[in-house]
Amino acid sequence: MIRGKDNVMEWVKSTPGIKQVQVRTAPGADAFLFQSDEGENKKAIEDRLSRTLDFLEPGKYYIEMSDGNSRRNWYREFFILEGDAASVPTLSGPSMSGVSPEEVDRRIAAALDAQKKEFRIAELEAKVAEYEDELEERQTPLQEAIGRVTPYLPAILDRLFPKTGMQVGVAGTSHPIRVNTKSNSDDNSRILRIAERLAAIEPNYLDLLEKLCDKLEENPALLGMIKQFA
Protein backbone atom coordinates (compact mmCIF):
# COMPACT_ATOMS: atom_id res chain seq x y z
CA MET A 1 0.00 0.00 0.00
CA ILE A 2 1.34 3.43 -0.98
CA ARG A 3 0.12 6.57 0.79
CA GLY A 4 0.11 10.01 -0.76
CA LYS A 5 0.58 11.38 -4.27
CA ASP A 6 4.29 12.15 -3.77
CA ASN A 7 5.04 8.54 -2.85
CA VAL A 8 3.04 7.25 -5.83
CA MET A 9 4.94 9.47 -8.24
CA GLU A 10 8.27 8.50 -6.67
CA TRP A 11 7.41 4.82 -7.12
CA VAL A 12 6.55 5.38 -10.79
CA LYS A 13 9.73 7.41 -11.43
CA SER A 14 12.01 4.90 -9.67
CA THR A 15 10.67 1.89 -11.60
CA PRO A 16 12.83 1.46 -14.75
CA GLY A 17 11.60 0.56 -18.23
CA ILE A 18 7.99 1.60 -17.66
CA LYS A 19 6.02 2.15 -20.90
CA GLN A 20 2.44 1.68 -19.74
CA VAL A 21 0.60 3.01 -16.66
CA GLN A 22 -3.06 2.83 -15.76
CA VAL A 23 -5.11 3.77 -12.69
CA ARG A 24 -8.60 2.59 -11.71
CA THR A 25 -10.70 2.25 -8.58
CA ALA A 26 -10.20 -1.51 -8.22
CA PRO A 27 -8.48 -4.41 -10.06
CA GLY A 28 -11.76 -5.51 -11.66
CA ALA A 29 -13.09 -2.07 -12.55
CA ASP A 30 -13.80 -1.58 -16.25
CA ALA A 31 -13.26 2.19 -16.41
CA PHE A 32 -9.75 3.64 -16.16
CA LEU A 33 -9.17 6.91 -14.32
CA PHE A 34 -5.83 7.21 -16.10
CA GLN A 35 -4.19 5.28 -18.95
CA SER A 36 -1.00 6.05 -20.86
CA ASP A 37 -1.07 6.33 -24.64
CA GLU A 38 0.78 3.93 -26.93
CA GLY A 39 4.25 5.26 -27.72
CA GLU A 40 4.07 7.95 -25.01
CA ASN A 41 7.43 8.51 -23.31
CA LYS A 42 7.82 8.07 -19.57
CA LYS A 43 8.24 11.79 -18.83
CA ALA A 44 4.95 12.60 -20.56
CA ILE A 45 3.26 9.73 -18.71
CA GLU A 46 4.52 11.04 -15.37
CA ASP A 47 3.35 14.60 -16.11
CA ARG A 48 -0.16 13.52 -17.12
CA LEU A 49 -0.42 11.10 -14.18
CA SER A 50 0.59 13.85 -11.76
CA ARG A 51 -2.12 16.19 -13.10
CA THR A 52 -4.73 13.42 -12.96
CA LEU A 53 -3.91 12.62 -9.32
CA ASP A 54 -4.45 16.29 -8.49
CA PHE A 55 -8.07 16.01 -9.64
CA LEU A 56 -8.95 12.68 -8.00
CA GLU A 57 -10.92 12.73 -4.76
CA PRO A 58 -9.29 11.39 -1.58
CA GLY A 59 -9.60 7.64 -1.35
CA LYS A 60 -8.15 4.26 -2.28
CA TYR A 61 -7.06 3.53 -5.89
CA TYR A 62 -5.31 0.81 -7.86
CA ILE A 63 -2.29 1.44 -10.12
CA GLU A 64 -0.72 -0.89 -12.69
CA MET A 65 2.55 -0.43 -14.58
CA SER A 66 4.20 -2.53 -17.31
CA ASP A 67 7.33 -2.55 -19.46
CA GLY A 68 5.06 -3.12 -22.48
CA ASN A 69 6.77 -6.36 -23.55
CA SER A 70 4.78 -9.00 -21.69
CA ARG A 71 1.49 -9.28 -19.84
CA ARG A 72 3.36 -10.97 -17.01
CA ASN A 73 5.72 -8.06 -16.29
CA TRP A 74 3.22 -5.91 -14.39
CA TYR A 75 3.78 -3.89 -11.22
CA ARG A 76 0.53 -3.55 -9.27
CA GLU A 77 -0.28 -1.77 -6.02
CA PHE A 78 -3.04 0.03 -4.11
CA PHE A 79 -2.47 3.61 -3.06
CA ILE A 80 -4.22 6.12 -0.83
CA LEU A 81 -4.79 9.75 -1.76
CA GLU A 82 -5.21 11.88 1.31
CA GLY A 83 -7.16 15.14 1.45
CA ASP A 84 -4.19 17.45 1.07
CA ALA A 85 -2.66 15.41 -1.79
CA ALA A 86 -5.84 15.02 -3.80
CA SER A 87 -7.40 18.42 -3.34
CA VAL A 88 -8.23 20.34 -6.50
CA PRO A 89 -5.78 23.20 -7.09
CA THR A 90 -7.14 26.67 -6.47
CA LEU A 91 -8.08 28.28 -9.77
CA SER A 92 -7.65 32.00 -9.85
CA GLY A 93 -6.99 34.83 -12.27
CA PRO A 94 -8.99 36.82 -14.81
CA SER A 95 -9.96 33.73 -16.81
CA MET A 96 -11.87 32.31 -13.82
CA SER A 97 -13.69 35.52 -12.97
CA GLY A 98 -17.36 34.85 -12.28
CA VAL A 99 -17.04 31.05 -12.28
CA SER A 100 -18.46 29.45 -9.16
CA PRO A 101 -16.71 26.55 -7.35
CA GLU A 102 -19.65 24.32 -8.32
CA GLU A 103 -19.07 25.11 -12.01
CA VAL A 104 -15.37 24.34 -11.63
CA ASP A 105 -16.22 20.97 -10.08
CA ARG A 106 -18.71 20.26 -12.87
CA ARG A 107 -16.16 21.02 -15.58
CA ILE A 108 -13.53 18.85 -13.93
CA ALA A 109 -15.99 15.97 -13.56
CA ALA A 110 -17.03 16.30 -17.23
CA ALA A 111 -13.39 16.30 -18.37
CA LEU A 112 -12.59 13.20 -16.31
CA ASP A 113 -15.71 11.43 -17.60
CA ALA A 114 -14.74 12.17 -21.22
CA GLN A 115 -11.22 10.88 -20.58
CA LYS A 116 -12.60 7.66 -19.07
CA LYS A 117 -14.79 7.08 -22.13
CA GLU A 118 -11.82 7.61 -24.47
CA PHE A 119 -9.73 5.12 -22.54
CA ARG A 120 -12.58 2.58 -22.53
CA ILE A 121 -13.02 2.90 -26.31
CA ALA A 122 -9.28 2.45 -26.85
CA GLU A 123 -9.30 -0.64 -24.63
CA LEU A 124 -12.20 -2.21 -26.55
CA GLU A 125 -10.57 -1.46 -29.91
CA ALA A 126 -7.37 -3.15 -28.74
CA LYS A 127 -9.32 -6.24 -27.64
CA VAL A 128 -11.14 -6.44 -30.99
CA ALA A 129 -7.83 -6.22 -32.86
CA GLU A 130 -6.41 -8.96 -30.64
CA TYR A 131 -9.39 -11.26 -31.34
CA GLU A 132 -9.09 -10.63 -35.10
CA ASP A 133 -5.40 -11.55 -35.05
CA GLU A 134 -6.20 -14.71 -33.09
CA LEU A 135 -8.85 -15.77 -35.60
CA GLU A 136 -6.45 -15.24 -38.50
CA GLU A 137 -3.81 -17.37 -36.76
CA ARG A 138 -6.34 -20.19 -36.23
CA GLN A 139 -7.30 -20.42 -39.91
CA THR A 140 -5.99 -23.73 -41.27
CA PRO A 141 -4.51 -24.32 -44.74
CA LEU A 142 -7.54 -26.52 -45.49
CA GLN A 143 -9.91 -23.61 -44.80
CA GLU A 144 -7.83 -21.38 -47.04
CA ALA A 145 -7.92 -23.96 -49.86
CA ILE A 146 -11.69 -24.39 -49.52
CA GLY A 147 -12.14 -20.63 -49.64
CA ARG A 148 -10.17 -20.39 -52.87
CA VAL A 149 -11.88 -23.35 -54.55
CA THR A 150 -15.51 -22.62 -53.56
CA PRO A 151 -16.17 -20.00 -56.31
CA TYR A 152 -15.09 -22.53 -58.96
CA LEU A 153 -17.15 -25.50 -57.72
CA PRO A 154 -19.94 -25.21 -60.34
CA ALA A 155 -17.48 -25.13 -63.24
CA ILE A 156 -15.44 -28.02 -61.81
CA LEU A 157 -18.49 -30.22 -61.28
CA ASP A 158 -19.78 -29.40 -64.74
CA ARG A 159 -16.55 -30.74 -66.22
CA LEU A 160 -16.39 -33.81 -64.01
CA PHE A 161 -19.95 -34.96 -64.65
CA PRO A 162 -21.85 -35.21 -67.98
CA LYS A 163 -24.63 -32.76 -68.74
CA THR A 164 -27.28 -35.49 -68.93
CA GLY A 165 -28.69 -36.98 -65.79
CA MET A 166 -30.32 -35.89 -62.56
CA GLN A 167 -29.95 -32.43 -61.02
CA VAL A 168 -28.52 -32.06 -57.52
CA GLY A 169 -27.82 -29.03 -55.35
CA VAL A 170 -24.31 -28.20 -54.27
CA ALA A 171 -23.73 -26.38 -50.98
CA GLY A 172 -22.45 -22.89 -51.54
CA THR A 173 -23.73 -22.64 -55.13
CA SER A 174 -26.89 -21.06 -56.48
CA HIS A 175 -27.34 -23.28 -59.56
CA PRO A 176 -28.22 -27.01 -59.69
CA ILE A 177 -25.61 -29.36 -61.18
CA ARG A 178 -26.52 -32.31 -63.39
CA VAL A 179 -24.92 -35.56 -62.30
CA ASN A 180 -24.85 -38.72 -64.41
CA THR A 181 -26.87 -41.43 -62.75
CA LYS A 182 -24.57 -44.13 -64.20
CA SER A 183 -21.80 -45.53 -62.09
CA ASN A 184 -18.75 -43.28 -61.98
CA SER A 185 -17.11 -44.64 -58.83
CA ASP A 186 -14.00 -45.68 -60.78
CA ASP A 187 -13.46 -42.14 -62.08
CA ASN A 188 -14.07 -40.67 -58.64
CA SER A 189 -11.61 -43.06 -57.01
CA ARG A 190 -9.04 -42.27 -59.67
CA ILE A 191 -9.47 -38.53 -59.12
CA LEU A 192 -9.04 -38.94 -55.38
CA ARG A 193 -5.86 -41.02 -55.83
CA ILE A 194 -4.41 -38.42 -58.17
CA ALA A 195 -5.26 -35.62 -55.74
CA GLU A 196 -3.57 -37.50 -52.88
CA ARG A 197 -0.42 -38.02 -54.96
CA LEU A 198 -0.29 -34.35 -55.96
CA ALA A 199 -0.83 -33.23 -52.37
CA ALA A 200 2.08 -35.39 -51.22
CA ILE A 201 4.35 -33.77 -53.82
CA GLU A 202 3.04 -30.19 -53.62
CA PRO A 203 0.61 -29.07 -50.85
CA ASN A 204 -0.48 -26.11 -53.00
CA TYR A 205 -1.35 -28.33 -55.96
CA LEU A 206 -4.76 -26.68 -56.33
CA ASP A 207 -3.07 -23.38 -57.14
CA LEU A 208 -0.84 -25.11 -59.70
CA LEU A 209 -3.79 -26.84 -61.37
CA GLU A 210 -5.72 -23.59 -61.50
CA LYS A 211 -2.78 -21.79 -63.12
CA LEU A 212 -2.35 -24.64 -65.60
CA CYS A 213 -6.01 -24.37 -66.61
CA ASP A 214 -5.64 -20.62 -67.05
CA LYS A 215 -2.64 -21.13 -69.35
CA LEU A 216 -4.38 -23.82 -71.41
CA GLU A 217 -7.44 -21.62 -71.84
CA GLU A 218 -5.24 -18.76 -72.99
CA ASN A 219 -3.18 -20.97 -75.33
CA PRO A 220 -4.78 -24.37 -76.17
CA ALA A 221 -1.70 -25.28 -78.25
CA LEU A 222 0.20 -25.89 -75.01
CA LEU A 223 -1.87 -29.03 -74.45
CA GLY A 224 -0.08 -30.73 -77.38
CA MET A 225 3.30 -29.98 -75.82
CA ILE A 226 2.19 -31.32 -72.45
CA LYS A 227 0.95 -34.55 -74.06
CA GLN A 228 4.34 -35.06 -75.71
CA PHE A 229 6.12 -34.95 -72.38
CA ALA A 230 3.43 -37.17 -70.82
Secondary structure, DSSP 4 states (H G I P E B T S, - for coil): -EESHHHHHHHHHHSTT--EEEEESSTT-SS-SEEPPTT--HHHHHHHHHHHHHHSPSEEEEEEEE-SS-TT-EEEEEEEE-HHHHSPPPP-SGGGTT--HHHHHHHHHHHHHHHHHHHHHHHHHHHHHHHHHHHHHH--HHHHHHHHHGGGHHHHHHHHS-SSSEEE--TT-SS-EEE--S--HHHHHHHHHHHHHHHHH-TTHHHHHHHHHHHHHH-TTHHHHHHHH-
